[in-house]
Amino acid sequence: MKNKSYPAWIDMHLHLDGSISLKTTRKLAGMQGISLPKSDDVLKQTMQVMKGCHSLNEYLERFSLPCSLLNIREALYLCTFELLDELYAQGLQYAEVRFAPQKSCADGMTQYDAVKIVLRAIDDAPIPCGLILSMMRGDDNHAENMETIDVARQFHGKGVVAVDLAGAEALFPTHTFQKEFETVRKAGVPLIVHAGEAAGPESVREAVMAGAVRIGHGVRSLEDPEVVKLLVERKITLELCPTSNLNTGIFKSYEDYPLRRLLGAGVRVCINTDNMTVSNTTLREEWQHMMDAFKLTDAEIAHIVRDTVDASFAPEQVKQEILKQL
């Protein structure tokens, strides 16, 4: 498979607030009267992780400015549309974008309103996209998380494809969100959980046992063979985000990344960006890093793409079109 045609077609782990371009950021700030540094280099220091980042908590600090820009309808629409337009220009054919609607309510907008406007932008965008609503890890936002689940239930099948749990995994353990997980199951909406990133394999086990159909990151699963076995048996897909995991200090280099070990163990994986702006990356670059580090064969690439398509919530027509290109 030639490099020019390698399958940077689907990004299934992509955060809206972590992927706002500098150009869009300036538009959003301008429409809200928010002042920004005149220098793009200075602005980048606010929005992109720099060398020397040592943890997920430090990485998450880069979301402060983007989140503050997404509290009005016009900003949410513009941000979503321009992100999907950018993905289209990069050659993607489908994406699953996630955001936390509870973080867009500072100026009186409800979570329902926020989701509705993002879905309108998706309808107007040049590529199909599934919307994932993120609950946030915390100890004082249970009501907000429950509202997120209720909004997801109302829009499930109408653009919303899943509910996610994101945030500071080490500070707020997965097992403390059992009530939320139970409510998601009752609502009949697929569950995705960020796990096995800042915390170890037990966090992944808890997410799988709670009913997660995919795991965000999950790279520390390999620390426990029983968790790996569980992932294989239940056909759970790990949403790998290589550059992001290097940014947060889990691995030192792309060559250290566990892609080959996960494939060898029979674990299903897909390759994603996580946050294009925060990690200063694109899906094409993520694929290139993995191809360079592991000399992936055509058969391995095809295997990853098929598992990605199978785990996605893409319309059947989109799935068949991508598989045909293999």
Solvent accessible surface area in square Angstrom, and as a share of the most:
residue,aa,sasa,rsa
1,M,73,0.33
2,K,166,0.70
3,N,80,0.41
4,K,188,0.80
5,S,60,0.39
6,Y,9,0.04
7,P,4,0.03
8,A,3,0.02
9,W,30,0.11
10,I,11,0.06
11,D,0,0.00
12,M,0,0.00
13,H,0,0.00
14,L,0,0.00
15,H,21,0.10
16,L,0,0.00
17,D,18,0.10
18,G,1,0.01
19,S,3,0.02
20,I,3,0.02
21,S,36,0.23
22,L,28,0.14
23,K,145,0.61
24,T,8,0.04
25,T,0,0.00
26,R,76,0.28
27,K,82,0.35
28,L,0,0.00
29,A,2,0.02
30,G,59,0.57
31,M,84,0.38
32,Q,46,0.20
33,G,74,0.71
34,I,63,0.32
35,S,107,0.69
36,L,33,0.17
37,P,47,0.30
38,K,200,0.85
39,S,49,0.32
40,D,68,0.35
41,D,96,0.49
42,V,72,0.41
43,L,0,0.00
44,K,72,0.30
45,Q,107,0.48
46,T,59,0.34
47,M,2,0.01
48,Q,22,0.10
49,V,20,0.12
50,M,80,0.36
51,K,206,0.87
52,G,47,0.46
53,C,17,0.10
54,H,145,0.65
55,S,43,0.28
56,L,18,0.09
57,N,63,0.32
58,E,58,0.26
59,Y,4,0.01
60,L,57,0.28
61,E,108,0.48
62,R,45,0.16
63,F,25,0.10
64,S,84,0.54
65,L,31,0.15
66,P,1,0.01
67,C,24,0.15
68,S,54,0.35
69,L,0,0.00
70,L,6,0.03
71,N,13,0.07
72,I,47,0.24
73,R,117,0.43
74,E,108,0.48
75,A,0,0.00
76,L,0,0.00
77,Y,52,0.20
78,L,38,0.19
79,C,3,0.02
80,T,1,0.00
81,F,61,0.25
82,E,37,0.17
83,L,6,0.03
84,L,0,0.00
85,D,64,0.33
86,E,63,0.28
87,L,1,0.00
88,Y,121,0.46
89,A,88,0.68
90,Q,44,0.20
91,G,35,0.34
92,L,4,0.02
93,Q,51,0.22
94,Y,2,0.01
95,A,0,0.00
96,E,0,0.00
97,V,0,0.00
98,R,0,0.00
99,F,7,0.03
100,A,10,0.08
101,P,0,0.00
102,Q,28,0.12
103,K,89,0.38
104,S,3,0.02
105,C,42,0.25
106,A,85,0.66
107,D,102,0.53
108,G,65,0.63
109,M,8,0.04
110,T,67,0.39
111,Q,2,0.01
112,Y,85,0.32
113,D,37,0.19
114,A,0,0.00
115,V,0,0.00
116,K,117,0.49
117,I,16,0.08
118,V,0,0.00
119,L,16,0.08
120,R,131,0.48
121,A,0,0.00
122,I,16,0.08
123,D,118,0.61
124,D,76,0.39
125,A,17,0.13
126,P,57,0.36
127,I,9,0.04
128,P,55,0.34
129,C,15,0.09
130,G,3,0.03
131,L,0,0.00
132,I,0,0.00
133,L,0,0.00
134,S,2,0.01
135,M,0,0.00
136,M,34,0.15
137,R,14,0.05
138,G,16,0.15
139,D,124,0.64
140,D,124,0.64
141,N,18,0.09
142,H,87,0.39
143,A,74,0.57
144,E,71,0.32
145,N,1,0.00
146,M,46,0.20
147,E,75,0.34
148,T,0,0.00
149,I,2,0.01
150,D,57,0.30
151,V,4,0.02
152,A,0,0.00
153,R,120,0.44
154,Q,69,0.30
155,F,21,0.09
156,H,72,0.32
157,G,71,0.69
158,K,147,0.62
159,G,28,0.27
160,V,1,0.01
161,V,23,0.13
162,A,0,0.00
163,V,0,0.00
164,D,0,0.00
165,L,0,0.00
166,A,6,0.05
167,G,12,0.11
168,A,14,0.11
169,E,3,0.01
170,A,59,0.46
171,L,109,0.54
172,F,51,0.21
173,P,54,0.34
174,T,1,0.01
175,H,97,0.43
176,T,79,0.46
177,F,7,0.03
178,Q,82,0.37
179,K,111,0.47
180,E,7,0.03
181,F,0,0.00
182,E,61,0.27
183,T,35,0.21
184,V,0,0.00
185,R,123,0.45
186,K,158,0.67
187,A,26,0.20
188,G,50,0.49
189,V,7,0.04
190,P,32,0.20
191,L,4,0.02
192,I,0,0.00
193,V,0,0.00
194,H,13,0.06
195,A,0,0.00
196,G,0,0.00
197,E,7,0.03
198,A,35,0.27
199,A,27,0.21
200,G,18,0.17
201,P,22,0.14
202,E,92,0.41
203,S,8,0.05
204,V,0,0.00
205,R,71,0.26
206,E,36,0.16
207,A,0,0.00
208,V,2,0.01
209,M,112,0.50
210,A,4,0.03
211,G,35,0.34
212,A,3,0.02
213,V,65,0.37
214,R,3,0.01
215,I,0,0.00
216,G,0,0.00
217,H,2,0.01
218,G,0,0.00
219,V,3,0.02
220,R,69,0.25
221,S,0,0.00
222,L,43,0.22
223,E,104,0.47
224,D,33,0.17
225,P,102,0.64
226,E,103,0.46
227,V,0,0.00
228,V,17,0.10
229,K,112,0.48
230,L,24,0.12
231,L,1,0.00
232,V,58,0.33
233,E,109,0.49
234,R,117,0.43
235,K,131,0.56
236,I,12,0.06
237,T,2,0.01
238,L,0,0.00
239,E,0,0.00
240,L,1,0.00
241,C,0,0.00
242,P,0,0.00
243,T,13,0.07
244,S,1,0.01
245,N,0,0.00
246,L,38,0.19
247,N,32,0.16
248,T,8,0.05
249,G,48,0.46
250,I,46,0.23
251,F,31,0.13
252,K,191,0.81
253,S,34,0.22
254,Y,46,0.18
255,E,115,0.52
256,D,71,0.37
257,Y,4,0.02
258,P,1,0.01
259,L,0,0.00
260,R,91,0.33
261,R,137,0.50
262,L,0,0.00
263,L,31,0.16
264,G,71,0.69
265,A,43,0.33
266,G,44,0.42
267,V,2,0.01
268,R,58,0.21
269,V,1,0.00
270,C,0,0.00
271,I,3,0.02
272,N,0,0.00
273,T,0,0.00
274,D,5,0.03
275,N,3,0.01
276,M,12,0.05
277,T,14,0.08
278,V,1,0.01
279,S,8,0.05
280,N,105,0.54
281,T,8,0.05
282,T,38,0.22
283,L,1,0.00
284,R,95,0.35
285,E,77,0.35
286,E,0,0.00
287,W,8,0.03
288,Q,48,0.21
289,H,58,0.26
290,M,0,0.00
291,M,20,0.09
292,D,79,0.41
293,A,20,0.16
294,F,26,0.11
295,K,155,0.66
296,L,16,0.08
297,T,71,0.41
298,D,74,0.38
299,A,75,0.58
300,E,43,0.19
301,I,1,0.01
302,A,13,0.10
303,H,93,0.41
304,I,1,0.00
305,V,7,0.04
306,R,131,0.48
307,D,16,0.08
308,T,9,0.05
309,V,3,0.02
310,D,87,0.45
311,A,19,0.15
312,S,6,0.04
313,F,59,0.24
314,A,8,0.06
315,P,71,0.45
316,E,108,0.48
317,Q,154,0.69
318,V,25,0.14
319,K,36,0.15
320,Q,97,0.43
321,E,80,0.36
322,I,1,0.00
323,L,59,0.30
324,K,150,0.63
325,Q,79,0.35
326,L,57,0.28
